[in-house]
C-alpha cells in the first residue's frame, strides 16, 4: 500500500513563519482560505524532544481543522515524509520573507 500524501505548509502568522506538516490540505468553502487537517507532529522519533516542535504541538493540540488565509501562505510542498515543524521570526528589511500586499479588495465607488 502506498504511503499517504504528506504536505509541508509554510505561512505567516503574527510576524512569525510557521512550517507545519499535514495529511489533508484543500481550498476552503470559506472564501480566501485553505483548510489544513490531520497535522503531523513527532512521528519520526519519539525519543528526542524538540522544544520548538513541542510548542507547536501544544498550540495545535485541540485543533481539528485550521483555516489559513491564502495571502499568508508562502509555500506548499508535497513531501515523502515529515520534517521538523518549526516557528521562526519573519525577518523584515531585506529578509527573504515578504508579506503579500493586502488591500486586494476595494469597495465599489459610491454613486450619487
PyMOL commands that set and color helices and strands:
alter all, ss='L'
color gray80, all
select helices_A, chain A and resi 51-59+70-72
alter helices_A, ss='H'
color red, helices_A
select strands_A, chain A and resi 6-13+16-27+33-39+65-69+73-79+86-89
alter strands_A, ss='S'
color yellow, strands_A
deselect
rebuild
show_as cartoon
